Amino acid sequence: MHKLRLTIYFVLISLWVQAQDISFKGFAHHQTDHAVLQEQFKSFHIFQIQTDPISRYLQTKNSNIRLELELGNQFSWDLLLAPNPILSPDYYSPQKQNDSQPERQKAFNGYLQNVGGGEVALTVDKNFLYGYIEQNEETYFIEPLYYLLEGAATDLFIVYAQSDVIDNTHRTCGADELAYNKHRLSHQYKEQLLQEDEDPEKTILACYDLELAIASDFSMYQKYGSSIPNVENHNIGVMNNVQTNYDDEFTHNVNFVIVTQFVSDCSTCDPWTSSTSAGALLSSFRSWGNGGGFGAVTYDLAQLWTNRNFDGSTVGIAYLGVLCGNSRYHCLQDFSATAWALRV
């Protein structure tokens, strides 16, 4: 009887422990040079966060992942997350073809369980934390500080409210990227998807998996620390943020599935024109893609990221309404101006 009681006791303790939130902490960091950041934000916070333990913990869970993220005295977020299968099971990175390690689960979506909590989208990897958390009708963004402050340590992250972003045409942040990419991707897909919605044969709610191939030129490689994982994580993070816009934008849900990424990692490795004409680059990208540039991977849509400054006011260009065809391509300049105002 005593052994039975002990067994029951330890089972209950085990279940109780498993039900508790795992807490991860970030420590307030007093950055001395605020001039650049003050041009972009009315208010912000900087934290030192060890993201690798968070990433490792997330790998051990399949669904209903509970964790608490405590950032100094400013934020205490009780998160309920689930993996977002935004990376294909057959995800292929040519530069990693000799790496036998399986790709980490990096993208997560969910909800904030605190009072006033809303949607959450986080992309997590070693030295990488990127996404947003909604609370009390405000959206808080978190991203690597070095995105905004060149030379910042890789374990420093900035957190700011969308309402604190200053309209600045010379700088961009995660809030800008989310809103702007939602806007331009909506224009890319809306025409065709709305046609699908009007098809009387497809009135039943369905989910579409949109297979996406991503390329990044050498300017992106330079911008993100001359690191292929950094570039890939940036692109995954942006698409994970954007994904939530397609859960209810149309009659049918649209799920992005990234099937491959190609990153140009040397000054002579770009297989496309070096032109700053958006139209010329788009045409060059289409020819490269249709010529087998992505290899044997099949995809419905392809995007090319660049940090070039396109001629004129163009910051993105696409062939519209042509998903899955020979013109299923678009080019994105990694720049936007107060685009959070364009959220759709």
N, C-alpha and C positions, 0 to 999 in steps of 0.2 A: 504493500500500500504506500509505504514511504517513497519507494522508487517511482511508483506511478505518479505520486504528487509532484516529485521533483521533475519528472519528465514533462508533465503538464505545465509546471511552472516555467521551465526553460522554453517550451514551445510558445507559451504566451509572451514571455520576454522577447523571444526572437521575432514574433509577429509585431510586437509593440515597437521594437527597434526599427524594423523594416518600414513601419508606417510613418516614422518620423522624417521630417525634412532633413536633408544633408545641407549643412550651412557652409558657404564659402564667403570669404571676406576680402574686401578691397580696402586699402588704406589711403586716406587722403594724402595727396602729394601737393606740396606748395611750390608750384612752378614759378620761377623767378621772372621769366620773360613772358609777360602777358600781352605785349603790344599787338602781336599778330592775331592772337585769339580775340582780343577786345575789339578788333575791327570787324569780327564776324559774329560775335555773340554778346548779348547784353549780360548774360550770366552763364556760368559753366562750372563744372567740377572736374578735377583730375584725380584719378585713383591709380594706385599701383596694384595690379591684379595678377596673380599667378594663374594663368588660364589652363595650363596643362593638367593639373589635378581635376579641374572641372570637366575637361574633355575626356579624361580617362573614366571619370565617374559616369558620364553620359553614355560611354560605350558599353557599360555593363547593364543597361536598361533597354527594354524593348518598347515600352509605352507607359503612360501615366507616370512620368518621371517628375518627382517632386524634389525641388531644391530651393534653398533660401540663399539669396544673394544680398549680402550686407555690404554696403559701400559707405565707409566712414560713418558719420552720424546723419548723413543726408538721406540715404535710401535703405530700406529693408524690404525686399521684394520676395514674396512667397510665390514661386512659379510652378505651374503644372505644364509639363512639356511632353511632346511626342516627336519622334524623328520625322522629318519631312524627307521622303525618298526622292529628293531632287536630283541626286546622282544615280544614274542608271546602274543596275547590278553589273553591267558590262562596261562601266565607265572606263575610258581609255585616254591616257595621257602619253603621247609619243615619247616625251622626255623621261618618262618613268617606266618604260617598257622592260627594263632590266630589274625593276623593283618588285620583288615577290610579295611584299607586304600588301594586304588588302587595304583598300581606301577606307579611311576612318569615316564614320558617320559624323557629319559636321553641321548639318542644317536641322533646326528644330523650330517648331511652331507650337503655340499653346495659349495659355491664359494666365493673367495675374490674378491670384486668389485673394489679394488684399481688397479691402473695401474700395469700391470705385475702379476695380481692375478691369482691363480690357484685353485686347489681343497682344500677343508676344511673338516676335520672330527673332531668333538668335542664331548666329553661325559661330561655332566655337572650334578652335584648334589650338595647337601650341603657339603661344604668343599672338593669339588672334581671338578677338571678341567683337562682334559687329551685329548690330540689329536695333530693334526698338521695343519699348514697353509702353503700353497705354495705361494711364491711371488718371482718374478724375478729369476726364475729357481733355487730357494733355498727352502728348506723345513725347517720350524721352528717348533720345538716341544715344547709343554708345558705339564708339569706334576707336581704333588705334590713334593715339595722339600724333604719331609720326605722319599720319595722313595730312595733318594740318600744320604741323610744326616739324620742319625738316631736322633730322638728327635726334629726335626724341627717342628715349629708350623704348624698346619693344614691349616692355611690361607696363607701360603707362597708357591709360585710356581716358578719353574725355567723355563726359556725360552732360547733355544739355537738353533743354526743352525746345520743342519745335517753335514755340512762341517767342523764344529768345534769339532766334536766328535773325541777324541783321541783313537787310537787302543789300547785297554786295556783289556786283557783277564780276569782280576779279577773283573771288574765292568760292569754293564749293565744299559741302560737307555731306554727311550721310542723309540728312533730311532733304537736301536738294536732290541727291541722287535718287532717293526713293520716289519722291513726287514726280520728278522729271521723267524717270524711266517708266513709271506707271503711265504717265501721259503719252509718251511717244510709243510705248509698246501697245497701248490701247489703240492708237491710230493704226499701228501695224496690223493688229489682229481683228479689230472690231468689225470691219467690213465683211470679212469672210465668216466670222463667227456669228454675226447677226443674220447672215444668209442661212447658216445652218439652223438658227433658231426659228426662222420662218418656214423651214421645210416641214410640211405637215406629217411627214414620215418620221420626224425626230422630235415629237412633242414630249416624249417621256424624258425626264431628267437623266442625263448621262454624264459621264466623266471622260474627258479627252486628255490623253497623254501627248503632249507636244514635245517631240524629241528635238533637242537644241544642241547645236555644235557651236563652240565659242573659240574665236581666235583673238590673240592679243599681240600687238606689234612691239617692236623693240623699245619704243618710247614708254610703253606701259611697264615693261621689264625694268627700265631705268627708274621710273617713278616709284615703283614699289620695292625698292631696296635691292634691285638686281637679283631677285629671287623668284623662281617659278612658282613655288608654293604660295608665296605672298600674292602673286598675280591671280592665281587660280582661286585662292580664298576670297579675294576681293570680288571676283566675278560671281562666285557662289553666293556670297553674302548679299550682293545686290539683287540677284535673282530670288533668293529666299525672301527678302523683304518685299519684292514685287509680287511674289506668288499669292499673297493674301488678297490682292486686288482681284484675282481671277476666281475666287471661291464663290462669288455671288454677283459678278459683273454681268454675266449672261445667263440665259436659261440653263445652260450646261456648265459644269465646272471644268476648268482648264488647269491641268497639272503640267508644269514644266519638268522635263526630265533631261538633264545635261548628259549627253552621251560621250562627249569628248571635249578636250581643250588643247589647243595648239598655242604655245607661247614662243615668240621669236626672242632668242636670248643672246644675240650678238648683232653688231652694227651692220653686218652684211647678210643677215639671215632673213630679213623681211622678204617674203616672196611676192609682195605687192608693190605697186608704184609708190614712190616716195613723195608724190604730189600732195599738196595741201588742198587740192580741189576735192570736195566731198564726192562729187559725181564721178570723177576719175578713179578715186579709191574704191567706190562701190562697184564700178564696172570691173576693175582689176580683181577685187575680192570675188566677185561672181565667177569670173573666168577661172580663177585659181580653184575655187570650190568645185565647180562643175568639171574641172580637169582632174579631180581626185586629190585635191590638196589635203583633205581630211582623212585620206586613206579609204579603207573599205567600210567605214562607219556609215550607216544610214541615218538620215536626219530630216526633219520637216522644216527646220528654220536654222539659219546661221547668222551669227553676229560677230562683227569685228570691232574690238575696242582699240582706241588709239588716244594718245595724249597730244597728238598734233593739234595745232590751232588752225582749224579749217578756215578757208577764205570766206570773207563776209561774215554774216551772222549765223551761218549754218552750224549746228552742233550735233546733228543726226540726220541720216538720210536712209531711205528704204524704198524698195519696190513694194507697193501696197497691194493687198488682196491677192497675194500669190503664194500662200503657204504650200509647201510640198512641191512646188514647181521649180523650173530652172532659174527662177529669179527670186528665190526664197532667202534673200540676203539683205542685211542692213549693217550700217556702220555707225558707231557711237563714239563721239568725242567725250573723253572723261572730264567733262566740264559742264556746269550749268549755272544759271543765274537765278537765285531766289525761286527755284522751280517748285518749292513746296506749295506755292500759291496755285500751281496747276494741277494739284492732286485731283484724281478722278474717282 
